[in-house]
């Protein structure tokens, strides 16, 4: 390992875990090798996130400019509000995409984490830049096709961005915040917001456009669910690993989430031998799932992880303690 990468590993991976004044010679070969392993995983995850977000930006831009904008259709959420105001005022869409999402970016930095907020800010700016500068052909004038495929490409863009650890529509961040504050489900809040948006579209544009826009929203939401593989607002994660204590501390201290630890038995070998082990269970939001998977892989790449959809939660730390970095 050359000195350049050695310094990178010490500065970014090892030094935050030790006293900053420790000399380079105080790190063992094992610590450096482990740091190199974590650095490779981190760089790989960041590269994957960037690719997913870029694909999401272009997909959403194509849905907006190739289908929705020229036919005056809208979608739900902050994007729908931006489309609605742009149609009414004739002010360029990209201005509203940035301005309306700024409060959600600030809110996201407070209730999720600053890395998420930074990724979201860059993704939204990228979407606005793409909408402002890239010309997409008007694919079709058939209203049904516009509603379905405009929603499809927009939903795919949002879903890809979520898988990359960001959002290009800040409504979901607001829904998470309101659900924590008032104890309602995220789905109910999103439905209420969209009812208001489509009612305004029926009044300001026309009932026909509002109805087609509802088809657009349904198409986008179903596509989003498909892209993120059916992940609901919350995901229950069960982890079986020989490094259970490290994983428990990581979830509590780094993710800022509560854990449940219970004793079980691991089965292995040809004869089905069993061994006592601690099993970890935690619940995270789908926006945090990407980071949790990365941190688990850093500690134990061979950990057995089971994820299951959770409709909603009550009590505990999932709604009361923001994600930490």
N, C-alpha and C positions, 0 to 999 in steps of 0.2 A: 504494500500500500504506500503510495507516494505521499510526500509531506502535505501537498495541497489538500487531498481528500482527508488526510488525517486531521488537519486543522478544521475543515468543514465539519467533520464528525464531532470533534471536541466542542466547537462553538455552538452547534445547533442541536446536538443530541445529548452529549455527555455533560457539558458544563452546567446546563440548567438543573441537572440532577445532583450536582455537587456544589461545593463552595466555589465561587467564581475565581478565587485567588489561587486555586490549586494548579500546580505545575503540570506541564504536558507529560512529564515522566511518571506522574502518579497514576496514570491510567494503564491498566494491564492489557495484554494482548486480547484476553477474553472480552473485556469491556469494549475495546476498539472493534473487535469482530462483531459483537452484538450491536454496537452503534452503526456499523456499516450495513448490517442487515436491516435495521430500522430505517436508515437513510434511503436505502434502495426501495423499500416498501413505500415510504412517504413520497419519493419522487415519482414512482410508478402510479400511485393513486392520484397525485396532482396532475400528471399528464393525462390520465384517463378522464378526470373531471373536466379538464380544459377541452378535450375533444368532444365530450358529451355536451358541454355548454355551447360550444361553437355550432355543433349540429343542431342543437335546440334553437339557437338564434336564427339560423337560416331556414329551418322548417317553419317556425312561427312567422318569420318575415314573408315567406312564400304564401302562407295561409292568409296573411293580412292583405298583401298587395296583389296577389294573384287571384284572390276570390272575394274577400269581404269588403275592402275599401271601395272598389269601383261599383259595387252593388248596394252600398250603404247598409250592409248587415253588421250586426254587432255581436259581441260575445258577453259572457258574464265577467264579474270581477273588475279589477282595475283596468284591464285591457278593454273591457266592454264600455266602461265609463269614458275612457279615452276616445274610443271609436264614436260613441254617442256625441260627446262634446265637439269632436272634430267635424262630424257630419252637420251639426247645427251651426257651428261658427265658421266653418271652412278654414280654420287654423290647422296647420300641418299636424298630423298624428304624432310624430316623433317628439314634439314639444310636450304633449300631455303624457306620453309614456314615461318620460323622465320626471316631470313635475309631480304627477299624481302618486308615483311610487316612492318618492323621497321620504315621506313620513313612515312608510312601511319598512324601508331600509333601516331607518333609525330605530324603529320598534324592534326589528329583527336583531339588531346588535345588542339590545337590552334583554330580550327574552330567550334568544337562542345563543348566538355568540358572534364575535366580531369577524371571524373568518367567513362565516355564512353571510354576514352583511356585506363584506367586501366583495365576495363572489357575486352576490345578488346585484350590487351596484354596477359591477363591471358587465354582468350579463344584460342588465336593463339598458345600460349605455350602448352596448354592442347591438342590441335589438333596435334601439332608436337610430343608431348610425346606419344600420343595414336598411331600415325602412326609408331613411332619408336619402340614401345615395345609390342603392342598387335598384335597377329596373327589372321588375318581373312582369311577364306577359299576362294579360287578362285571359285566363284559361277558358272560361265559359260564361255565358249569360243565362244559362238555365238556373232558375232560383233554387231548385232542389239540390242540384249538383253543387252549387255555390255554398249552400248551407251545410251540406254533409262534408264535402271535401275541404272547405275552408275551416270547419271545426276540427276535421281530422288532422290537418297539418299544424294548426295552432295548438291542439291538445298534445300532439307528438312533441312539439317544441317545448311546451311547458314540462312534459314528462321527462324528456331528456335532460333538461336543465335541473330538475329535482334530483335525478340520478347522479348528476354532477355536483350536487351539494349546494345548489342555488335555486332561486325562483325568478321567473321573468314576469310574474304577476303577484303583487304583494298582498292580495286579498287573504290568502291562506295564513299569512303571518298575523294579520288582524284577527282572523277567526280564532287562531290559537290563543291570542292574548285575551280576547273577550270570553272564550270558553273557560279560561283559568280564572278570570275575574268574576264571572257570573254563574259558573258551574253548569252551563249549558253545553250541548255537544257542538263540535266544530261543524258538522253537517248541517245542523239547524241554522247556525249563523250564516253559513254560505248560502243556503236556500233563501233566507230572509233578504240578504243583500241583493241577490239576483232577482228576486221578485220586485224589489224597488227599481232596479235597473231596467227590467223589461217593461214595467209599468210606465216608466218615464219614456222609454222608446216608443211605446204605443201612443203616448200623448204627443211627443215632439216629432216623431217621424210618421208612422202609420201603424195600424193594428196588424196589417199584413207583414210588414217588415219585422215587427215585434215577434210574430209567430214564427217566421222563418229564422229569426235570431235565436229563438228558443231551441229550434232544431240544431242550429250551429252549436249552442252550448251543450246540448245532450251529446252530440257527436264528439265535441272536444273532451268532455268529461269521461266518456267511455274510452276514448283513445288514451287519455292520460292514465286511467286505471290499468289499461293493458300495458302501456310502456313501463310503468313502475311495478308491473307484475302483481297487481291486485293488492298492493300494500295499503292498509287502512291508515287512519290518523295515528293510531298507536300500534306498536308491534311488541309482543311479548317474546323475550329472548331467553332461552335456556342454554347454559354452557356447561359442558362436562370437559374438564381439563385437569391435568396433573399440576398445572400452575394456577390453581383456583384462588389462592390468596393474592397473588399479583393481579389477577383479573378483578377480584373483588375490590381491591384498593384503587385500581384504575377506574372502575365504574363510579365509585364514590367520589374520589378526589379529582379526576380529570373530566369525567362526563357530568358530574354533579347529580347523579341519580341514585336512588335507593336500591338495595339488593335484598333478596331473600336467599338464604343459604340453607339447604337441607341435605341430610345424609342419604346417600344411595349406594348402589353397588354397580361397578363397571364389569361387564362381561367381555372376556377376550380369550384368545387361544383356541385350539382345535377342540379341547375338552370343555370349553365354556366356563373356565375358571372365573371367579368373581373376586373383586377387590373393593373394599370400602373407599368411598370418595365423597367429597363435598360437591354438591351441584348448585350452580348459581342461576338465579332467575331475576330478570329485571325487565322493566317496561320503558321503552323510549318512543319518541315521536318519529315519524318516517323521515323527517329532515335530519335527525341525528343518527339514523341507522348507518349511513355511509361511514361516518367517523367511527362508530362503535366497531364495525367490521374491520376497519383498518387497524385500530388499536388492539383488537383481539389477535389479528394476524401478526402484529409485531411481537406480542408476548408468547403466543403459542400457535404457530401455523397449522398444527394438527388438532386443534381443539374441535370437539364435536359441538356444533351450534345448531339449535332448532329454533326457527322463528314462526310465530303464529299471529294472525290478525287479532287485534283487540278493538272492539267497537268503541269503548270509552273506559275511563278509569275514574275512581273516586278516592280522594285522600292520598296519603303517601307523599312522596317527593316529586312525582311526575308533573304535578301542576303547580308546585309551589316554589321550586328552586330552579333558577335558570341555568343553562349549560355553561360550564366554566372552561377556560383555556389557561 
